[in-house]
């Protein structure tokens, strides 16, 4: 019984303290509400930005993994099929990697990138029986990521193209 009365006393003191704090206040002021909304907006913006960066990095990692799987299958093809690579026409893709010479399926289904776009040979000379280069555009730094043949010729090594921004001449230097 004594513990109930102690609890009642604590609750009464708590209610009195709350009523003193809230005396004259009916709700939150406009400033308090706006500050709360601003804090929520900042936290949301940071969270969404971080999430989008993580998604892009995840897709890039998946592209790299897929390209290395394709590279491994192409090298198995080379070793199994009379030391040649499968010929891929520029712009076309492989649906599977299959060696006709010894009737062997090396990769039954060639993966596509996370957005559903097939991996391609960038030019007609980059995928021949002598060698290959299969590329994909990375989202994080907007650069090409390619895997190339390990035996035979290496037909393509991507070179980043520099961006040149013209700078206008100051008026005093105009003729």
Backbone bond lengths (Angstrom), bond angles and torsions (degrees), N, CA, C in turn:
res aa  C-N    CA-C-N  psi(-1)  N-CA   C-N-CA  omega(-1)  CA-C   N-CA-C  phi
1 X - - - 1.443 - - 1.521 110.58 -
2 X 1.340 114.35 -37.62 1.456 119.73 -178.15 1.527 110.72 -65.42
3 X 1.372 117.21 -36.15 1.460 120.29 -179.46 1.521 111.28 -68.81
4 X 1.327 118.24 -30.43 1.462 121.83 177.94 1.513 109.35 -67.87
5 X 1.296 117.57 -42.70 1.455 119.84 179.77 1.526 110.97 -67.19
6 X 1.313 118.08 -34.02 1.459 121.23 176.15 1.525 110.03 -66.37
7 X 1.294 116.52 -41.45 1.459 120.84 177.60 1.520 110.29 -64.02
8 X 1.335 116.11 -41.78 1.460 119.58 178.57 1.525 110.75 -62.59
9 X 1.352 116.86 -40.77 1.460 119.95 178.66 1.521 111.52 -63.70
10 X 1.313 116.91 -40.79 1.473 120.50 179.62 1.518 109.87 -65.07
11 X 1.314 117.91 -42.96 1.458 121.71 178.87 1.529 111.03 -63.41
12 X 1.338 117.04 -39.18 1.458 121.03 179.71 1.527 110.30 -65.03
13 X 1.333 117.02 -43.28 1.473 121.35 178.28 1.527 109.61 -63.73
14 X 1.306 117.14 -42.06 1.475 121.37 179.30 1.525 110.45 -62.03
15 X 1.321 118.18 -45.82 1.463 122.08 179.70 1.527 111.00 -62.48
16 X 1.338 116.58 -39.44 1.460 119.99 178.71 1.531 110.76 -64.87
17 X 1.322 116.95 -41.30 1.470 120.54 -180.00 1.524 110.46 -64.97
18 X 1.307 117.37 -42.36 1.468 121.25 179.17 1.519 110.08 -64.70
19 X 1.329 117.74 -42.80 1.469 119.81 -178.69 1.522 111.07 -65.95
20 X 1.352 118.94 -32.79 1.463 121.40 176.38 1.530 110.49 -67.54
21 X 1.326 116.31 -40.62 1.472 120.39 -179.48 1.521 110.03 -67.19
22 X 1.295 118.28 -43.63 1.463 122.87 -174.06 1.529 113.13 -88.41
23 X 1.332 118.50 1.40 1.467 121.29 -177.95 1.530 109.60 -58.50
24 X 1.280 115.57 124.43 1.459 120.97 178.23 1.524 113.31 85.40
25 X 1.328 118.90 -5.25 1.469 121.12 179.69 1.517 108.98 -105.90
26 X 1.321 115.63 131.95 1.459 120.90 177.72 1.520 111.85 -104.51
27 X 1.352 118.74 -14.22 1.460 122.71 -177.76 1.516 110.00 -179.46
28 X 1.311 115.69 -159.60 1.452 120.81 -179.63 1.522 109.79 -89.47
29 X 1.315 115.10 148.30 1.461 118.95 176.79 1.530 109.28 -78.85
30 X 1.312 116.10 166.21 1.459 121.95 179.17 1.533 110.95 -61.44
31 X 1.311 116.92 -40.89 1.481 121.29 179.96 1.528 110.43 -62.56
32 X 1.326 117.04 -45.63 1.470 120.43 179.40 1.533 110.73 -60.85
33 X 1.310 116.26 -42.21 1.466 120.87 179.60 1.522 111.05 -65.36
34 X 1.344 117.08 -43.59 1.468 120.16 -179.61 1.524 112.02 -66.16
35 X 1.321 117.18 -38.91 1.471 120.31 177.72 1.520 109.96 -63.80
36 X 1.323 117.44 -42.66 1.468 121.27 178.25 1.530 110.96 -61.42
37 X 1.328 116.53 -44.39 1.475 119.98 179.07 1.529 110.63 -64.23
38 X 1.335 117.39 -40.47 1.471 120.42 178.82 1.522 111.33 -63.00
39 X 1.323 117.29 -42.23 1.472 120.77 178.83 1.522 110.19 -63.73
40 X 1.311 117.15 -43.40 1.470 120.78 178.65 1.529 110.01 -62.86
41 X 1.331 117.80 -40.74 1.469 121.31 179.45 1.526 111.40 -63.67
42 X 1.321 117.50 -42.75 1.473 120.65 179.45 1.523 110.46 -64.46
43 X 1.315 116.73 -46.33 1.473 120.31 179.85 1.528 110.36 -62.09
44 X 1.319 117.62 -41.49 1.467 121.73 179.05 1.519 111.01 -63.95
45 X 1.332 117.13 -44.42 1.462 121.15 179.87 1.525 111.03 -61.09
46 X 1.308 116.68 -46.35 1.472 120.18 179.48 1.522 110.36 -63.31
47 X 1.320 116.91 -41.48 1.472 120.51 -179.15 1.526 111.59 -64.92
48 X 1.324 116.85 -46.59 1.468 120.29 -178.41 1.531 110.44 -65.05
49 X 1.329 116.98 -41.81 1.464 120.39 178.37 1.525 110.60 -61.36
50 X 1.312 117.19 -46.72 1.470 120.58 179.13 1.526 110.68 -62.12
51 X 1.312 116.77 -39.77 1.463 121.13 179.43 1.528 110.64 -63.50
52 X 1.334 117.03 -44.32 1.467 120.52 -179.41 1.525 111.32 -65.05
53 X 1.331 117.70 -39.03 1.467 120.98 176.78 1.529 109.45 -62.89
54 X 1.318 116.71 -43.14 1.471 120.08 179.62 1.526 110.93 -63.84
55 X 1.329 117.89 -38.94 1.465 121.64 178.20 1.526 110.25 -63.26
56 X 1.352 116.70 -46.05 1.473 119.98 179.60 1.521 111.01 -62.01
57 X 1.325 117.40 -43.60 1.464 120.53 179.35 1.526 110.78 -64.51
58 X 1.314 116.70 -36.52 1.463 120.39 177.30 1.521 112.19 -64.59
59 X 1.353 116.41 -43.25 1.468 119.46 177.59 1.525 110.74 -65.12
60 X 1.341 117.30 -39.59 1.465 120.19 178.03 1.523 111.18 -63.41
61 X 1.324 116.86 -41.49 1.470 120.40 178.17 1.527 110.07 -63.08
62 X 1.329 116.75 -40.26 1.473 120.75 178.49 1.528 110.86 -63.80
63 X 1.356 116.67 -42.32 1.466 120.35 178.20 1.523 110.68 -60.18
64 X 1.323 116.96 -45.82 1.475 120.78 -179.84 1.523 110.52 -62.06
65 X 1.328 116.82 -42.94 1.466 120.42 179.65 1.529 110.93 -63.67
66 X 1.341 116.54 -44.47 1.464 120.57 178.42 1.526 111.09 -60.81
67 X 1.330 116.87 -45.03 1.466 120.12 -178.93 1.526 111.17 -63.58
68 X 1.329 117.24 -36.46 1.472 118.70 177.61 1.533 111.69 -70.36
69 X 1.335 117.07 -32.33 1.464 119.69 174.32 1.528 110.29 -65.55
70 X 1.326 116.44 -42.64 1.469 120.49 177.90 1.522 109.90 -64.24
71 X 1.321 116.29 -42.01 1.469 120.62 178.14 1.528 110.77 -59.39
72 X 1.318 116.69 -43.70 1.468 120.84 179.06 1.526 110.81 -62.81
73 X 1.333 116.57 -43.06 1.471 120.04 178.56 1.525 111.29 -65.22
74 X 1.335 117.52 -38.80 1.471 120.58 178.38 1.534 110.70 -64.15
75 X 1.314 117.05 -38.71 1.463 120.22 178.71 1.535 110.78 -69.66
76 X 1.337 117.12 -36.25 1.466 119.49 174.54 1.523 110.02 -64.25
77 X 1.318 116.75 -40.35 1.465 121.40 176.68 1.529 109.46 -59.39
78 X 1.313 116.53 -46.34 1.469 121.52 -179.20 1.537 110.61 -57.11
79 X 1.320 116.12 -45.19 1.463 120.25 -178.36 1.528 112.71 -73.87
80 X 1.322 118.11 -27.48 1.462 121.58 -177.86 1.522 114.05 -89.80
81 X 1.323 117.27 -24.63 1.465 121.33 -168.67 1.524 112.18 -118.67
82 X 1.301 116.49 62.07 1.469 122.66 172.30 1.525 113.72 58.60
83 X 1.308 116.82 34.65 1.466 122.87 174.45 1.523 113.12 56.42
84 X 1.319 115.82 45.45 1.468 122.68 172.10 1.525 107.89 -134.36
85 X 1.307 114.99 159.12 1.459 121.14 176.49 1.527 108.78 -100.20
86 X 1.334 117.40 156.98 1.467 118.53 174.66 1.528 109.78 -66.69
87 X 1.302 116.31 141.34 1.457 121.02 179.52 1.522 108.97 -88.58
88 X 1.328 114.72 128.04 1.464 120.96 179.45 1.520 107.14 -121.65
89 X 1.301 116.14 127.29 1.463 120.70 177.85 1.526 108.05 -72.68
90 X 1.330 116.52 139.89 1.461 121.33 -179.40 1.520 111.25 -53.65
91 X 1.317 115.59 132.16 1.459 120.82 179.65 1.514 113.42 86.81
92 X 1.335 117.87 -16.50 1.462 120.56 177.34 1.517 109.25 -95.89
93 X 1.294 115.59 164.94 1.460 120.63 -176.13 1.520 110.33 -126.97
94 X 1.294 115.08 165.56 1.462 121.54 174.95 1.524 108.40 -95.93
95 X 1.322 116.93 135.83 1.458 118.88 173.97 1.529 109.53 -91.57
96 X 1.347 115.21 -28.59 1.462 121.30 174.58 1.519 108.30 -151.76
97 X 1.318 116.11 161.47 1.462 120.68 175.55 1.524 106.20 -110.98
98 X 1.336 114.59 113.45 1.457 122.29 -170.24 1.525 108.79 -134.58
99 X 1.326 116.50 129.00 1.462 121.82 178.24 1.525 108.97 -96.60
100 X 1.327 115.39 113.26 1.462 121.12 -179.47 1.524 110.33 -71.51
101 X 1.339 117.88 -35.05 1.467 122.44 -174.61 1.531 112.14 -55.40
102 X 1.316 117.32 -42.71 1.463 118.55 -179.93 1.535 112.05 -122.19
103 X 1.354 116.34 18.41 1.455 122.91 174.51 1.539 112.15 54.54
104 X 1.341 115.88 52.22 1.458 121.32 -176.79 1.533 110.32 -121.51
105 X 1.321 115.44 128.01 1.466 120.13 172.64 1.515 106.97 -89.00
106 X 1.320 116.12 116.24 1.463 120.32 -178.16 1.525 110.47 -90.84
107 X 1.325 117.23 -44.26 1.465 121.69 176.14 1.519 106.78 -134.35
108 X 1.346 117.93 104.72 1.463 120.22 -174.78 1.533 113.60 -63.63
109 X 1.327 118.01 -31.26 1.455 120.97 178.69 1.517 108.29 -141.23
110 X 1.318 115.65 117.34 1.460 120.44 178.93 1.527 107.70 -77.93
111 X 1.344 117.47 128.48 1.463 119.20 -177.31 1.527 112.40 -68.47
112 X 1.325 114.92 157.68 1.470 122.34 172.74 1.525 106.98 -112.84
113 X 1.339 115.83 162.19 1.463 117.68 -177.70 1.526 110.97 -67.97
114 X 1.335 118.18 165.45 1.468 121.15 -174.28 1.525 114.81 -57.84
115 X 1.303 118.80 -21.18 1.466 121.12 178.04 1.523 111.64 -92.22
116 X 1.343 117.59 1.94 1.452 122.00 176.41 1.516 115.20 93.00
117 X 1.329 117.94 3.69 1.458 121.66 179.60 1.522 109.27 -87.46
118 X 1.326 118.67 131.43 1.469 119.67 178.82 1.531 111.21 -69.51
119 X 1.309 115.27 152.31 1.466 120.80 174.19 1.527 107.45 -77.69
120 X 1.331 117.63 138.78 1.460 120.55 -173.11 1.527 111.99 -129.05
121 X 1.321 114.13 163.94 1.452 121.65 168.03 1.527 106.01 -85.54
122 X 1.327 118.77 125.43 1.457 119.78 -173.27 1.525 115.40 -70.02
123 X 1.319 119.32 -23.67 1.469 120.91 -178.88 1.520 109.49 -146.45
124 X 1.327 115.57 163.17 1.472 120.99 -176.17 1.524 111.76 -60.32
125 X 1.315 117.86 -31.35 1.465 120.29 -176.22 1.522 113.15 -86.73
126 X 1.319 118.10 -1.17 1.462 118.36 -173.52 1.517 115.56 -93.49
127 X 1.319 119.00 -7.94 1.464 120.70 177.94 1.523 108.93 -136.05
128 X 1.300 115.08 95.60 1.456 120.54 179.05 1.521 108.26 -132.79
129 X 1.305 116.06 -179.68 1.466 119.52 178.91 1.529 111.20 -67.58
130 X 1.343 117.99 -15.74 1.470 121.69 -179.82 1.521 112.73 -90.42
131 X 1.306 119.04 -20.08 1.461 121.22 -178.16 1.513 111.07 177.89
132 X 1.313 116.94 174.65 1.457 121.08 -177.82 1.517 110.42 -151.90
133 X 1.293 115.47 161.62 1.467 124.77 167.32 1.521 105.91 -145.27
134 X 1.313 116.31 121.80 1.455 121.41 179.01 1.532 106.25 -119.69
135 X 1.333 115.41 129.47 1.466 120.10 -169.09 1.521 112.67 -127.25
136 X 1.317 113.24 162.03 1.452 121.90 171.34 1.525 107.82 -148.77
137 X 1.308 116.70 150.67 1.461 122.58 178.88 1.522 108.48 -88.55
138 X 1.344 116.57 123.76 1.457 120.63 177.23 1.526 109.50 -81.26
139 X 1.318 116.18 144.32 1.459 120.95 -176.80 1.525 112.70 -83.06
140 X 1.326 116.69 -32.59 1.459 119.73 -173.30 1.529 112.78 -64.54
141 X 1.334 116.97 -44.83 1.470 119.00 -178.94 1.529 112.20 -122.45
142 X 1.324 117.11 11.06 1.471 123.79 176.50 1.533 112.32 55.21
143 X 1.312 116.79 39.48 1.461 120.61 179.22 1.526 110.15 -115.95
144 X 1.346 115.29 161.31 1.462 119.83 176.22 1.515 109.24 -78.61
145 X 1.323 115.32 141.33 1.458 121.14 172.22 1.520 105.50 -122.74
146 X 1.322 116.86 118.71 1.464 121.03 -174.69 1.520 110.86 -124.28
147 X 1.312 115.06 149.44 1.459 121.28 166.97 1.526 106.03 -113.49
148 X 1.321 115.64 140.54 1.459 120.24 -177.09 1.517 109.88 -126.55
149 X 1.324 114.56 165.21 1.462 120.41 -178.16 1.527 110.51 -62.66
150 X 1.323 115.53 143.70 1.469 120.68 179.06 1.523 111.60 -93.55
151 X 1.320 117.15 -27.33 1.454 120.91 176.03 1.521 107.78 -109.34
152 X 1.271 116.12 165.17 1.463 118.99 177.41 1.513 111.26 69.51
153 X 1.319 115.45 -149.99 1.458 121.20 -178.60 1.524 110.37 -81.09
154 X 1.312 115.11 147.67 1.457 120.95 171.07 1.522 105.46 -107.39
155 X 1.340 117.74 98.12 1.455 119.91 -168.27 1.517 116.17 -79.49
156 X 1.318 118.94 -18.15 1.459 118.19 -171.37 1.516 110.11 -147.10
157 X 1.292 115.91 126.45 1.456 121.52 171.75 1.523 105.70 -126.49
158 X 1.323 117.48 115.88 1.463 118.73 -176.23 1.520 111.65 -66.46
159 X 1.309 115.49 135.88 1.458 121.56 176.87 1.513 106.98 -116.97
160 X 1.335 117.35 123.62 1.459 117.74 -179.36 1.527 110.86 -65.21
161 X 1.306 115.41 138.51 1.459 119.37 178.71 1.513 109.06 -88.70
162 X 1.324 117.28 126.87 1.464 118.63 -179.31 1.524 110.56 -72.60
163 X 1.291 115.43 147.61 1.455 119.36 175.99 1.525 107.72 -99.99
164 X 1.311 115.68 130.37 1.454 120.82 -178.71 1.518 107.39 -115.68
165 X 1.315 115.18 124.32 1.450 120.67 178.73 1.525 108.37 -107.22
166 X 1.335 118.04 119.60 1.458 119.08 179.56 1.529 110.98 -68.43
167 X 1.313 115.35 139.66 1.458 121.64 178.39 1.521 107.49 -107.13
168 X 1.321 118.00 124.20 1.470 118.81 -179.44 1.531 111.19 -69.14
169 X 1.316 114.61 147.67 1.458 120.30 177.32 1.515 109.84 -74.55
170 X 1.344 116.41 144.42 1.461 117.83 174.41 1.522 109.41 -66.35
171 X 1.333 117.47 154.66 1.472 121.07 -176.75 1.530 113.65 -56.88
172 X 1.321 117.90 -30.28 1.475 120.15 -178.22 1.520 112.00 -68.79
173 X 1.344 118.90 -20.25 1.472 121.72 -178.66 1.513 113.41 -96.53
174 X 1.320 118.93 -4.27 1.467 121.15 177.73 1.516 110.12 -69.84
175 X 1.358 119.03 140.86 1.474 120.80 -179.48 1.507 112.91 -70.43
